[in-house]
Amino acid sequence: MLPVSLTVSILAVLVAAVTLLVIVRTPKKLLLQSQATDQWAFYQAKIYVCTKCKAWSTCWCTISPVGQRKKRDTAGEYKKKLERYESDKDNISEKAKDLEKERDVVRPPR
């Protein structure tokens, strides 16, 4: 059992060392591209949520059997969420564009 545990321990240390070397040597341009891609995915998710809020707001106002006041309150909540998501969406796209600009400026390692 001792030889097996020593071998596993040595392999774990080697894998950790290789991982650190890969992280240190990863070009900044690749990391910036990955961050920009993540931001664009987040942006697309916000667009999806905005579309969903618009649909629910419209649906709730037209077919809800609840009282008029409740309809207005619920529709107002969806509209507030929609405004917040719209502003978030703009901030996210700006951040993604900034990351892409920074990526384009970075020189590849030699």
Residue pairs with C-beta under 8 A, 6 or more apart in sequence:
25 109
27 106
27 108
27 109
28 106
29 103
29 106
29 108
32 99
32 100
32 102
32 103
32 106
33 103
35 99
36 96
36 99
36 100
36 103
39 92
39 93
39 95
39 96
39 99
40 93
40 96
42 92
43 89
43 92
43 93
43 96
46 85
46 88
46 89
46 92
47 89
49 85
50 82
50 85
50 86
50 89
53 78
53 79
53 81
53 82
53 85
54 78
54 82
56 78
57 75
57 78
57 79
57 82
60 71
60 74
60 75
60 78
61 71
61 75
64 70
64 71
64 74
66 74
